[in-house]
């Protein structure tokens, strides 16, 4: 009656009235217990509550010969059992989903401690809205609601314990997360679908941490998981009938004798069985081994990618330690972002290729797929990880609808046809997804075209069941069409998950590694075609920038970065009047920061001058050597006037005013004569206006210049 409702009620009565050692061997023909001990303990608690409400609820057999077996108390029993599912969701599923989103949506900021750090609550309005949207997106999914509340099961407890383990991983409480996941396994063995991904993350983190922290963590995780598993199975271990009691429990939990599959399910074996009757070609043991090999081959790529990325991060961590990086490594590796994709890949691989799969097992790939959308929703306002958001969003909605569609034969037997239609339509409307919008797209691509064909196939199958009578030779025609169409979508989603794992892994290693481990090596700007060579600045140099060089000062050694550019040309003198080259990025480059936070000054300030200025400075230099007179101040003012006053008049204005002068300006000799005349006028003017104090200052400057010149000559000789 109503799916597994009678089975769950019978397990409540079984755990209350039968000895613990007989739970997995009592009356196996009538709804024998086939779930791990934690489900039995859960049924034992609910059974005692039911005994207080009405002792008849925990009868081993229905007291009436009625169709339902319960007669007048049928409705009250059904209401009570429905309430047990709702209360289980309120106590475990809904709180854990909320806590997970409050933590992962940047609601808590860890301190700098390595383990068991304190958490500071911080939640903005944007994060709050996105978190609430993602929480509703998960809680209102029709797959979980229809199976748990319609077909009557407690899958939300198993999913909640798995999500609790992921929450612990996000807070660096890995041992507690391992305990929660073992509890999920001990509640329903279907949680094994997640075990490869969980193992890949934890083992990868052990590789990521430096020695001996990684080894210690591996030992602690192994001990925590083992002790938890032993504690749960302790009634069947610490008994005189051990190991027979434990073997009987394991035999009931993993019933290999049931065959490769029972009902029609949208996995690989049922789809192949339409063409090739695989169950008639090999024995059950051979098919079990074959399904094991196929499942391992399907889950290994995602697991190996996760472990390989963790190993690469550990290599970079070792390199940063050798470079004596002052920035500590984060305690939670960035591979935590790969966990939802790896969980989906592992669970969908189990669903497609494993042994003894049920229709409701599609719930396990649903949870990580919803977490992927939550991850996108978290980063929605920060413009990160949004490249594949539209594709992931459309695939999630399509996968959710097809997964409910694949369970249609089961839901129809339970009398949930109306709930099936209402839940799908309302969920898509509330989430803002409209499949009919695909027909109104201006540009139809392959992806949208395939999606349209899938939805048209779903509608055609439903209409065919109502209108067309299947032939007697193929009574399950529409069921087979259902599983075949669903298998195509599930197989495509498996390939998509592998692609997304590779993309996310590449982003972790290629683009986020610098922010993960810090940049410990020296930085150096390489000149490009758009940047002059004088802008190249070495961050390794710690020297202060040199002062301005005059014509009488020795030229400083050129930086190695300049030597390659100036090897083919004559080195020009750095004159007194030359000015620093200023560029838009110069200010930013001069104040660049190294990885240790200290400001590194450039090795040398670039100084350039014009050709006419170089000729003038060489002429002044020769005159100083012959006369011993310093014209430093006048030459400085001359160059300033040359750079400021001369460009004021344009070529056209000079041609109109004095054509002869314009020709002289074009002539280099005429230009030199004009500059020399201006120099003499300025010098005479300066001498007339010079005071006694300025004369003494000039004489002392000239004396210092003479001494410097003699020292240079002595060094040369």
Residue pairs with C-beta under 8 A, 6 or more apart in sequence:
1 68
1 69
1 74
2 78
2 151
2 152
2 414
2 415
3 150
3 151
3 152
3 153
3 410
3 414
4 151
4 152
4 153
5 78
5 81
5 152
6 31
6 62
6 69
7 31
8 43
8 81
8 152
8 153
8 154
9 50
9 57
9 77
9 81
10 30
10 31
10 60
11 31
11 33
11 35
11 39
11 40
11 43
11 47
12 43
12 44
12 46
12 47
12 50
12 57
12 58
13 47
13 57
13 58
13 59
13 60
14 23
14 26
14 33
14 43
14 60
15 23
15 40
15 41
15 43
15 44
15 47
16 44
16 47
16 48
16 51
16 58
17 58
17 60
18 26
20 235
20 236
21 235
21 236
21 239
21 241
21 245
23 33
23 40
23 249
24 32
24 33
24 245
24 248
24 249
24 251
24 252
25 248
26 32
26 33
27 60
28 252
30 61
32 252
33 39
33 40
33 252
34 252
34 253
34 255
35 187
35 188
35 189
35 253
36 185
36 186
36 187
36 188
36 189
36 232
36 249
36 253
37 186
37 232
37 233
37 235
37 236
37 249
38 183
38 186
38 187
38 232
39 154
39 187
39 188
42 88
42 154
42 157
42 187
46 84
47 58
49 84
50 57
50 58
50 80
51 57
51 58
53 80
54 73
54 76
54 77
54 80
56 63
56 73
57 77
57 80
62 68
62 69
62 70
63 69
63 70
63 71
64 70
64 71
66 74
68 74
70 77
81 152
82 149
82 152
85 148
85 149
85 152
85 153
85 154
85 156
86 149
88 154
88 156
88 157
89 148
89 156
92 156
92 157
92 160
92 161
93 139
93 156
93 157
93 159
93 160
94 139
96 160
96 161
96 163
96 164
96 167
97 135
97 138
97 139
97 160
97 163
98 135
99 167
100 163
100 164
100 166
100 167
100 170
101 131
101 134
101 135
101 374
102 108
102 123
102 131
103 167
103 170
103 171
104 167
104 170
104 374
104 375
104 378
105 123
105 127
105 130
105 131
105 134
105 378
106 122
106 127
106 378
107 121
107 122
107 123
107 127
107 131
108 119
108 120
108 121
108 122
108 171
109 119
109 120
109 122
110 117
110 118
110 119
110 171
110 172
110 331
111 117
111 118
111 120
112 328
114 328
114 331
115 172
115 331
116 172
116 173
117 172
117 331
119 171
123 131
126 381
127 378
130 377
130 378
130 380
130 381
131 378
133 377
134 373
134 374
134 377
134 378
136 430
137 370
137 373
137 374
137 377
137 431
138 367
138 370
138 371
138 374
140 427
140 430
141 366
141 370
141 400
141 427
142 400
142 404
142 420
142 423
142 424
142 427
143 362
143 363
143 366
143 400
143 403
143 404
143 407
144 155
144 156
144 159
144 363
144 366
145 423
146 404
146 407
146 411
146 416
146 419
146 420
146 423
147 153
147 155
147 360
147 363
147 407
148 154
148 155
148 156
150 411
150 414
150 416
150 419
151 360
151 410
151 411
151 414
151 416
153 360
154 187
155 188
155 360
155 363
157 187
158 184
158 187
158 188
158 190
158 191
159 184
159 363
159 364
159 367
161 180
161 181
161 183
161 184
161 187
161 191
162 180
162 181
162 184
162 191
162 194
162 367
163 367
164 177
164 180
165 177
165 178
165 179
165 180
165 181
165 184
165 198
166 177
166 339
166 371
167 177
168 174
168 176
168 177
168 180
169 177
169 201
169 332
169 336
169 339
170 332
170 336
172 331
172 332
174 202
174 205
174 217
174 221
175 220
175 221
175 224
178 198
178 202
178 221
178 224
178 225
178 228
179 224
179 225
179 228
181 191
181 194
181 195
181 198
182 225
182 228
182 229
182 232
183 228
183 232
184 191
184 194
185 191
185 192
185 195
185 229
186 228
186 229
186 232
186 233
189 253
189 254
190 361
190 364
191 364
192 350
193 346
193 347
193 350
193 351
193 354
193 361
193 364
193 365
194 343
194 346
194 347
194 364
195 346
196 299
196 302
196 303
196 342
196 346
197 302
197 303
197 306
197 339
197 342
197 343
197 345
197 346
197 347
198 343
199 303
200 302
200 303
200 306
200 307
200 342
201 306
201 310
201 335
201 336
201 338
201 339
201 342
202 221
203 218
203 307
203 310
204 306
204 307
204 309
204 310
204 311
204 333
204 335
205 214
205 217
205 310
205 333
205 335
206 214
206 215
206 217
206 218
206 221
207 214
207 307
207 310
207 311
207 314
208 214
208 310
208 311
208 313
208 314
208 317
208 333
208 335
209 217
209 314
210 314
210 317
210 318
210 321
210 329
214 314
230 237
233 246
233 249
236 242
236 245
236 246
236 249
237 245
237 246
239 245
255 356
256 284
256 285
256 288
256 355
256 356
257 284
258 356
259 279
259 284
259 287
259 356
260 269
260 278
260 279
260 284
260 287
260 288
260 291
260 355
260 356
261 267
261 269
261 270
261 273
261 356
261 357
262 356
262 358
263 358
263 359
263 409
263 410
264 270
264 359
264 409
264 476
264 479
264 480
264 482
264 483
265 357
265 358
265 359
265 361
265 406
265 483
266 359
266 362
266 406
266 482
266 483
266 484
266 486
266 487
266 490
267 351
267 352
267 353
267 354
267 357
267 487
267 490
268 294
268 352
268 353
268 487
268 491
269 278
269 291
269 353
269 357
270 483
270 487
271 483
271 484
271 487
272 278
273 279
274 480
274 484
278 287
279 287
282 290
287 355
288 355
291 353
291 354
291 355
292 355
294 353
295 349
295 350
295 353
295 354
295 355
297 353
298 349
298 352
298 353
298 494
299 345
299 346
299 349
299 350
301 345
301 498
301 501
302 341
302 342
302 345
302 346
302 349
302 497
302 498
302 501
303 342
303 346
305 338
305 342
305 501
305 502
305 505
306 335
306 338
306 342
306 501
306 505
308 505
309 335
309 338
309 505
309 508
309 509
310 333
310 335
312 509
313 333
313 334
313 335
313 508
313 509
313 513
313 516
313 517
316 513
316 516
316 517
317 329
317 517
319 520
320 327
320 329
320 517
320 518
320 520
323 520
323 521
324 520
325 517
325 518
325 520
325 595
326 595
326 596
327 517
327 518
327 520
327 595
329 517
330 516
333 516
334 508
334 512
334 516
335 508
337 375
337 504
337 508
338 501
338 504
338 505
338 508
339 368
340 368
340 369
340 371
340 372
340 375
341 368
341 372
341 497
341 500
341 501
341 504
342 501
343 367
343 368
343 371
344 365
344 368
344 369
344 372
344 493
344 497
345 494
345 497
345 498
345 501
347 364
347 365
347 368
348 365
348 490
348 493
348 494
348 497
349 494
350 357
350 361
350 364
351 357
351 361
351 362
351 364
351 365
351 490
352 487
352 490
352 491
352 494
359 406
359 407
359 409
359 410
360 407
360 410
362 403
362 406
362 407
362 490
363 403
365 399
365 403
365 490
365 493
366 399
366 400
366 403
369 395
369 396
369 399
369 400
370 396
372 392
372 396
373 392
373 393
373 396
375 385
376 385
376 386
376 389
376 392
376 393
379 385
379 386
380 386
380 389
388 500
388 503
391 447
392 500
393 433
394 433
394 447
394 451
395 493
395 496
397 428
397 431
397 433
398 451
398 454
398 489
399 489
399 490
399 493
400 427
401 424
401 428
401 435
401 455
401 458
402 454
402 458
402 485
402 486
402 489
402 490
403 486
404 420
404 423
404 424
405 458
405 482
405 485
405 486
406 482
406 483
406 486
406 490
408 420
408 462
408 482
409 479
409 482
411 417
411 419
411 420
412 420
428 434
428 435
435 451
435 455
438 448
438 451
438 452
438 455
439 452
441 448
454 485
454 488
454 489
457 481
457 485
458 485
461 478
461 481
461 482
461 485
464 478
464 481
465 478
470 476
470 477
470 478
471 477
474 480
508 516
518 595
519 595
520 595
521 595
522 539
522 540
522 594
523 539
523 592
523 594
524 538
524 539
524 540
525 535
525 536
525 537
525 539
525 589
526 536
527 533
527 535
527 536
531 585
532 581
532 583
533 561
533 562
533 565
534 562
534 581
534 606
534 608
535 581
535 583
535 585
535 586
535 589
535 606
536 561
536 562
537 589
537 590
537 592
537 602
537 603
538 559
538 561
538 602
538 603
539 592
539 594
539 600
540 600
541 559
541 600
541 601
541 602
541 603
542 600
542 601
543 601
543 603
544 601
545 601
545 602
545 603
545 604
545 605
546 556
546 604
546 605
548 574
548 576
548 578
548 607
549 555
549 556
549 573
549 574
549 607
550 575
550 576
550 632
551 573
551 575
551 576
551 617
551 618
551 620
551 621
551 624
552 621
552 624
552 705
552 708
552 709
552 712
553 708
554 712
555 571
555 573
555 574
556 604
558 566
558 571
558 604
559 603
559 604
561 603
562 604
572 608
572 609
572 614
573 614
573 617
573 618
574 607
574 609
575 609
575 613
575 614
575 617
575 639
576 617
576 632
576 635
576 636
577 609
577 613
577 617
577 635
577 636
577 638
577 639
577 640
578 607
578 608
578 609
578 613
579 607
580 605
580 606
580 607
581 606
581 607
581 608
589 602
590 601
590 602
591 599
592 599
592 600
593 599
593 600
594 600
609 617
610 643
612 642
612 671
612 672
612 675
613 639
613 642
615 672
616 635
616 638
616 639
616 672
616 675
616 679
617 635
619 672
619 676
620 631
620 635
623 629
623 631
624 630
624 631
624 705
625 709
628 702
628 706
629 702
630 698
630 701
630 702
630 705
631 679
631 683
632 701
633 686
634 679
634 682
634 683
634 686
635 679
637 682
638 675
638 678
638 679
638 682
641 678
641 682
642 675
642 678
649 657
651 662
654 661
654 662
654 665
655 662
663 670
664 670
664 671
664 673
664 674
665 671
665 674
690 698
